[in-house]
Amino acid sequence: MSDKTYRAKQHDRIRRKQKDNDDTVHHPQEKIGQIQNVLKGENGLKILELFAGKGNLSAIYQQYGKVDAYDKKLKTGDSYLEYHRLIAEGKIYDVVDLDPYGFPNRFFPDVFLLMEDAYLFVTMPKPFVNVLNGITQQHLTCYYGMGNPTLEVIVKKIRLYGLCHWREVKLIDELDMGRLWRLVFSVKVVKATEYCGVKNRPDKKDIEKIKNKPVQQLMFE
Ligand SMILES: C[S@@+](CC[C@H](N)C(=O)[O-])C[C@H]1O[C@@H](n2cnc3c(N)ncnc32)[C@H](O)[C@@H]1O
């Protein structure tokens, strides 16, 4: 008899369905409804779909503009490699969709370089309903500071990842889909000086004030 726990067996079943690209594990109908709500009235958009699968969402996105879609299984591109290439080519999109089966964390923070005024759709597995082995816990700790982060922590950290590249990121929609969330963020470039309320060239008196302070103090004030 197998000594696997119920959760571990359930995890294996889901992995098998993912391998077969079964719609019950990637919820196209809920995702489509959310896309239609957020993009209502839009057209002529430049859309990037990473992990596009067989195109459930591509068919919808095409109603709103031109779609660049990548999926490794369909040999249209490895999303992890393509997004670095698109950044190197200076591409900018109005919509970016990250829809992997696992965590999308490896796209942060640099995916924000592909957006100036855009929507980011993200599929995020719920850490607490998944079987978190040591490697996943370490991975989550690297990206979110803890091995089993809540949605609040994840959203806060994604907003900070946006600011790494001076993008103001706001959560505008959230769908609870059982084992995962589907999140939508608005992303807008901000000027660092305006965002932080500081001047690029400090006044002479400001320079005098900070001149003799130890570096540590300047960093954490
Ligand atoms: C959640 S499904 C996508 C579902 C699709 N968005 C839909 O709604 O029909 C994840 C997809 O990622 C693909 N995939 C896995 N690793 C990949 C990679 N490194 N680059 C691109 N696609 C990948 C799988 O083939 C699978 O089709």
The ligand as an SDF file (V2000), in Angstrom:
LIG
                    3D

 27 29  0  0  0  0  0  0  0  0999 V2000
   -2.0450   26.9870  -16.8380 C   0  0  0  0  0  0  0  0  0  0  0  0
   -1.6020   26.3680  -18.4120 S   0  0  0  0  0  0  0  0  0  0  0  0
   -2.0250   27.6850  -19.4630 C   0  0  0  0  0  0  0  0  0  0  0  0
   -3.4280   27.7310  -19.7800 C   0  0  0  0  0  0  0  0  0  0  0  0
   -3.8230   28.7520  -20.8100 C   0  0  0  0  0  0  0  0  0  0  0  0
   -3.4750   30.0850  -20.4080 N   0  0  0  0  0  0  0  0  0  0  0  0
   -5.3100   28.5980  -21.0280 C   0  0  0  0  0  0  0  0  0  0  0  0
   -6.0600   29.3010  -20.3410 O   0  0  0  0  0  0  0  0  0  0  0  0
   -5.6810   27.7930  -21.8460 O   0  0  0  0  0  0  0  0  0  0  0  0
    0.1630   26.4880  -18.3640 C   0  0  0  0  0  0  0  0  0  0  0  0
    0.8340   26.2370  -19.6940 C   0  0  0  0  0  0  0  0  0  0  0  0
    2.2250   26.5120  -19.5500 O   0  0  0  0  0  0  0  0  0  0  0  0
    2.9330   25.7100  -20.4840 C   0  0  0  0  0  0  0  0  0  0  0  0
    4.3560   25.7490  -20.0750 N   0  0  0  0  0  0  0  0  0  0  0  0
    5.0040   25.0610  -19.1100 C   0  0  0  0  0  0  0  0  0  0  0  0
    6.2940   25.4860  -18.9920 N   0  0  0  0  0  0  0  0  0  0  0  0
    6.4480   26.4770  -19.9070 C   0  0  0  0  0  0  0  0  0  0  0  0
    7.5180   27.3480  -20.2480 C   0  0  0  0  0  0  0  0  0  0  0  0
    8.7150   27.2740  -19.6400 N   0  0  0  0  0  0  0  0  0  0  0  0
    7.3110   28.2750  -21.2040 N   0  0  0  0  0  0  0  0  0  0  0  0
    6.1200   28.3640  -21.8400 C   0  0  0  0  0  0  0  0  0  0  0  0
    5.0610   27.5910  -21.5530 N   0  0  0  0  0  0  0  0  0  0  0  0
    5.2180   26.6640  -20.5960 C   0  0  0  0  0  0  0  0  0  0  0  0
    2.2330   24.3810  -20.4400 C   0  0  0  0  0  0  0  0  0  0  0  0
    2.4090   23.7260  -21.6720 O   0  0  0  0  0  0  0  0  0  0  0  0
    0.7650   24.8120  -20.2370 C   0  0  0  0  0  0  0  0  0  0  0  0
    0.1040   24.8770  -21.4790 O   0  0  0  0  0  0  0  0  0  0  0  0
  1  2  1  0
  2  3  1  0
  2 10  1  0
  3  4  1  0
  4  5  1  0
  5  6  1  0
  5  7  1  0
  7  8  2  0
  7  9  1  0
 10 11  1  0
 11 12  1  0
 11 26  1  0
 12 13  1  0
 13 14  1  0
 13 24  1  0
 14 15  1  0
 14 23  1  0
 15 16  2  0
 16 17  1  0
 17 18  1  0
 17 23  2  0
 18 19  1  0
 18 20  2  0
 20 21  1  0
 21 22  2  0
 22 23  1  0
 24 25  1  0
 24 26  1  0
 26 27  1  0
M  CHG  2   2   1   9  -1
M  END
$$$$
